[in-house]
Amino acid sequence: MENFNYDQKLTKDLTKLYKKVLSNIGEDSNREGLLKTPERVAKALQFLTKGYQQNPDEILKSALFHEDYSEMVIVKDIEVYSQCEHHMLPFFGKAHIAYIPNGKIVGLSKIPRIVDAYARRLQVQERLTLQIRDCIERTLHPDGVAVVIECNHMCMQMRGIEKQNSSTTTSAFTGSFLTNDSTRKEFIHLIGHSFH
């Protein structure tokens, strides 16, 4: 498990606020089961939004290598955990990312790391998809980038419309994935997806 340093002042400030939230919804924040809850939530929120302290471009730049490989590189089924900015409820699922190198490749572990860096912020899935695509595009300058994200949104499943079996798919492409139909179809086939 990755180490995470909590900001003590922020933890203290958020703990006070969450204690007030508990009181405002009719709970007794002094009862046994809730005594430590405001502090736990304060720390959880810091962890869940740690992407604000990360620079995705620098993450990718830390492991760039010159290589002649020019075929598609795919990292699929990357776990995504984020919070929607409208209700601060979780959405989660999988990201499938591909790029076609143009003289440079990146260490494979860096791709899931940039997914986390953008996902661990208040987000909408559409923006998350574009941010990941654009980060790879501007850092690697590849011949093309493809990003597909599939998520379940608790704001749709737990509240509002309450549709438990709904999921959302977003996609973003550049370069060869936009201009070459067979390249895009190969990517879709390799991630095991079907679009109509």
PyMOL commands that set and color helices and strands:
alter all, ss='L'
color gray80, all
select helices_A, chain A and resi 8-24+32-34+37-48+50-53+56-61+110-119+125-140+154-157+176-179+181-190
alter helices_A, ss='H'
color red, helices_A
select strands_A, chain A and resi 64-66+73-84+90-100+104-106+122-123+144-153+168-175
alter strands_A, ss='S'
color yellow, strands_A
deselect
rebuild
show_as cartoon
